[in-house]
Amino acid sequence: MSWTKVLAADALSSGGRQVVKVGDRNILLLNHENKLYAVDSICPHLKLPIKKAKINEEGAIVCSFHRSAFDIGTGEVKAWCPWPPGVGKLLSMVSEAKSLPVFPIRVEEGSIWIDL
């Protein structure tokens, strides 16, 4: 394992989001309902940023652009490009459904650490 300290734990309050750079990757840290998550900051569909993506009632992070949805804890695809109506099916063929990379995360010594 290669744990990297990325942020002070008190810098990410409930509902907070922060993109951090680790090596050549941008990782989105999320505090959702006082639980921390670390996911790739780019949607695997069209490589668009997901920092402003909503988290739905089922615990999926939903891309703001094409509404692809991924389980926030596992990255598993829940919906692949269902939007915009009439065009979403065509856009879903641009690339095959891919999980959103997620990363182990822990809080230790007042800091947030992730493992790439």
C-alpha beads as a LAMMPS data file, in Angstrom:
LAMMPS data file: protein, C-alpha beads

116 atoms
115 bonds

1 atom types
1 bond types

-500.0 500.0 xlo xhi
-500.0 500.0 ylo yhi
-500.0 500.0 zlo zhi

Masses

1 110.0

Atoms # bond

1 1 1 0.000 0.000 0.000
2 1 1 1.098 3.522 -0.739
3 1 1 -0.747 5.836 1.654
4 1 1 -0.472 9.566 0.981
5 1 1 -1.504 12.348 3.344
6 1 1 -3.717 14.695 1.331
7 1 1 -5.626 17.059 3.624
8 1 1 -6.231 18.061 7.219
9 1 1 -9.262 16.137 8.493
10 1 1 -11.014 19.280 9.740
11 1 1 -10.762 20.858 6.260
12 1 1 -13.548 18.601 4.908
13 1 1 -16.737 19.172 6.867
14 1 1 -20.005 17.300 6.283
15 1 1 -21.151 17.884 2.714
16 1 1 -17.696 19.118 1.758
17 1 1 -15.801 18.303 -1.431
18 1 1 -12.197 18.896 -2.324
19 1 1 -10.093 17.894 -5.319
20 1 1 -6.529 16.992 -4.374
21 1 1 -3.603 16.192 -6.641
22 1 1 -1.704 12.987 -5.901
23 1 1 1.053 12.334 -8.413
24 1 1 -0.570 12.759 -11.820
25 1 1 -4.116 12.062 -10.547
26 1 1 -6.824 14.402 -9.356
27 1 1 -8.830 12.763 -6.584
28 1 1 -12.210 14.022 -5.383
29 1 1 -12.617 13.772 -1.614
30 1 1 -16.216 13.775 -0.405
31 1 1 -17.709 13.987 3.062
32 1 1 -21.191 12.548 2.558
33 1 1 -23.273 12.145 5.700
34 1 1 -20.069 12.291 7.779
35 1 1 -18.446 9.428 5.904
36 1 1 -15.375 10.076 3.746
37 1 1 -14.918 8.844 0.180
38 1 1 -12.127 9.243 -2.361
39 1 1 -12.964 8.818 -6.064
40 1 1 -11.386 9.762 -9.369
41 1 1 -12.378 13.357 -10.116
42 1 1 -13.157 12.568 -13.768
43 1 1 -16.209 10.651 -15.004
44 1 1 -14.976 7.649 -17.027
45 1 1 -17.595 8.273 -19.739
46 1 1 -16.436 11.447 -21.481
47 1 1 -13.655 12.443 -19.076
48 1 1 -15.619 15.373 -17.647
49 1 1 -15.157 16.636 -14.049
50 1 1 -17.523 15.283 -11.398
51 1 1 -16.770 17.709 -8.562
52 1 1 -20.299 19.153 -8.711
53 1 1 -22.022 15.788 -9.198
54 1 1 -24.994 15.078 -6.946
55 1 1 -25.253 12.050 -4.683
56 1 1 -28.685 10.446 -5.004
57 1 1 -30.844 8.614 -2.435
58 1 1 -29.328 5.266 -3.448
59 1 1 -25.808 6.420 -2.587
60 1 1 -24.685 6.913 -6.174
61 1 1 -22.677 9.870 -7.430
62 1 1 -24.357 11.145 -10.608
63 1 1 -22.361 12.937 -13.311
64 1 1 -23.817 16.399 -13.962
65 1 1 -23.236 16.153 -17.696
66 1 1 -24.714 12.817 -18.843
67 1 1 -26.119 11.445 -15.576
68 1 1 -23.970 8.335 -15.497
69 1 1 -24.245 7.060 -11.914
70 1 1 -21.703 5.184 -9.802
71 1 1 -21.934 3.631 -6.355
72 1 1 -20.040 6.072 -4.131
73 1 1 -18.392 3.315 -2.117
74 1 1 -17.475 0.805 -4.815
75 1 1 -17.465 2.806 -8.060
76 1 1 -19.803 0.218 -9.653
77 1 1 -21.819 1.550 -12.607
78 1 1 -25.482 2.065 -11.667
79 1 1 -26.509 3.893 -14.869
80 1 1 -24.480 4.551 -18.013
81 1 1 -25.307 7.782 -19.841
82 1 1 -29.107 7.728 -19.654
83 1 1 -29.334 11.392 -20.637
84 1 1 -30.119 13.480 -22.676
85 1 1 -33.341 11.813 -23.776
86 1 1 -33.097 10.417 -27.287
87 1 1 -29.353 11.044 -27.462
88 1 1 -28.154 9.280 -24.313
89 1 1 -28.256 5.845 -25.944
90 1 1 -26.010 7.112 -28.750
91 1 1 -23.653 8.806 -26.270
92 1 1 -23.463 5.598 -24.237
93 1 1 -21.836 3.961 -27.254
94 1 1 -18.936 6.462 -27.195
95 1 1 -17.246 4.260 -24.615
96 1 1 -18.091 1.049 -22.810
97 1 1 -19.420 1.269 -19.257
98 1 1 -16.513 1.624 -16.843
99 1 1 -16.524 1.791 -13.065
100 1 1 -15.462 4.994 -11.362
101 1 1 -12.112 4.400 -9.648
102 1 1 -12.418 4.636 -5.851
103 1 1 -9.558 4.694 -3.365
104 1 1 -9.173 3.504 0.227
105 1 1 -9.324 6.407 2.655
106 1 1 -8.571 6.796 6.355
107 1 1 -8.203 9.510 8.962
108 1 1 -5.136 9.328 11.155
109 1 1 -3.271 11.890 13.254
110 1 1 -5.697 14.643 12.216
111 1 1 -5.142 14.102 8.487
112 1 1 -6.951 12.402 5.614
113 1 1 -4.886 9.734 3.864
114 1 1 -5.666 7.884 0.626
115 1 1 -4.094 4.843 -0.944
116 1 1 -3.442 4.817 -4.669

Bonds

1 1 1 2
2 1 2 3
3 1 3 4
4 1 4 5
5 1 5 6
6 1 6 7
7 1 7 8
8 1 8 9
9 1 9 10
10 1 10 11
11 1 11 12
12 1 12 13
13 1 13 14
14 1 14 15
15 1 15 16
16 1 16 17
17 1 17 18
18 1 18 19
19 1 19 20
20 1 20 21
21 1 21 22
22 1 22 23
23 1 23 24
24 1 24 25
25 1 25 26
26 1 26 27
27 1 27 28
28 1 28 29
29 1 29 30
30 1 30 31
31 1 31 32
32 1 32 33
33 1 33 34
34 1 34 35
35 1 35 36
36 1 36 37
37 1 37 38
38 1 38 39
39 1 39 40
40 1 40 41
41 1 41 42
42 1 42 43
43 1 43 44
44 1 44 45
45 1 45 46
46 1 46 47
47 1 47 48
48 1 48 49
49 1 49 50
50 1 50 51
51 1 51 52
52 1 52 53
53 1 53 54
54 1 54 55
55 1 55 56
56 1 56 57
57 1 57 58
58 1 58 59
59 1 59 60
60 1 60 61
61 1 61 62
62 1 62 63
63 1 63 64
64 1 64 65
65 1 65 66
66 1 66 67
67 1 67 68
68 1 68 69
69 1 69 70
70 1 70 71
71 1 71 72
72 1 72 73
73 1 73 74
74 1 74 75
75 1 75 76
76 1 76 77
77 1 77 78
78 1 78 79
79 1 79 80
80 1 80 81
81 1 81 82
82 1 82 83
83 1 83 84
84 1 84 85
85 1 85 86
86 1 86 87
87 1 87 88
88 1 88 89
89 1 89 90
90 1 90 91
91 1 91 92
92 1 92 93
93 1 93 94
94 1 94 95
95 1 95 96
96 1 96 97
97 1 97 98
98 1 98 99
99 1 99 100
100 1 100 101
101 1 101 102
102 1 102 103
103 1 103 104
104 1 104 105
105 1 105 106
106 1 106 107
107 1 107 108
108 1 108 109
109 1 109 110
110 1 110 111
111 1 111 112
112 1 112 113
113 1 113 114
114 1 114 115
115 1 115 116
